[in-house]
Amino acid sequence: MPTDIFDFWSQIGPKDRCHPADKEVFRRLGKEGHGFNLRGLPACYMGPLKSAPIVLLYLSPGRGPDEK
């Protein structure tokens, strides 16, 4: 059954660093075991997403090893 993207992302709180559905996986992998930088979520979106004829979804480029 498909998941509505708006319902899915409405479950994340303003101070969360990962989606609640991912927390258990990240916990099992440990702090350094997953390689993801959880200090920030992907950039915010703009515009009328629910009525847009097309929506582009980009991956977050992350940060380089020298960026803190």
C-alpha positions as CSV (number, residue, x, y, z in Angstrom):
1,M,0.0,0.0,0.0
2,P,1.5,3.4,-1.0
3,T,2.2,6.0,1.7
4,D,1.1,9.6,1.2
5,I,4.3,11.7,1.3
6,F,2.5,14.5,3.2
7,D,1.2,12.1,5.9
8,F,4.7,10.5,6.2
9,W,6.6,13.8,6.7
10,S,3.9,15.3,8.9
11,Q,5.1,12.7,11.6
12,I,8.4,14.4,12.1
13,G,8.8,17.0,14.8
14,P,10.6,20.4,14.5
15,K,13.6,19.2,16.6
16,D,13.9,15.7,15.2
17,R,17.0,14.8,13.4
18,C,15.6,11.8,11.5
19,H,12.1,10.5,10.7
20,P,10.5,8.5,13.5
21,A,10.2,5.5,11.2
22,D,14.0,5.4,10.8
23,K,14.9,5.8,14.5
24,E,15.1,2.1,15.3
25,V,17.3,1.4,12.3
26,F,19.8,4.2,13.2
27,R,19.8,3.0,16.8
28,R,20.7,-0.5,15.8
29,L,23.5,0.7,13.5
30,G,25.0,2.9,16.2
31,K,26.3,6.5,15.9
32,E,29.0,5.9,13.4
33,G,27.6,2.8,11.7
34,H,25.4,4.4,9.1
35,G,27.5,7.2,7.7
36,F,24.6,9.7,7.5
37,N,24.9,13.2,8.9
38,L,21.8,13.6,11.1
39,R,22.5,17.2,12.1
40,G,20.2,18.6,9.5
41,L,17.4,17.5,7.3
42,P,17.2,18.2,3.6
43,A,16.4,21.8,2.6
44,C,12.8,23.0,2.9
45,Y,10.5,23.1,0.0
46,M,8.4,25.9,-1.4
47,G,5.3,26.2,-3.5
48,P,1.9,24.5,-3.7
49,L,3.1,20.9,-3.5
50,K,-0.3,19.3,-3.4
51,S,-1.5,21.1,-6.5
52,A,1.7,21.3,-8.5
53,P,1.7,19.5,-11.9
54,I,5.2,18.2,-11.2
55,V,7.3,17.9,-8.0
56,L,11.1,17.4,-8.1
57,L,12.5,15.4,-5.3
58,Y,16.2,15.9,-4.7
59,L,18.6,14.0,-2.4
60,S,20.3,16.1,0.2
61,P,24.0,16.5,-1.0
62,G,25.2,16.3,2.6
63,R,28.4,17.8,3.8
64,G,32.0,17.1,3.0
65,P,34.4,15.7,5.5
66,D,36.0,19.1,6.2
67,E,32.6,20.8,6.9
68,K,31.3,20.8,10.4
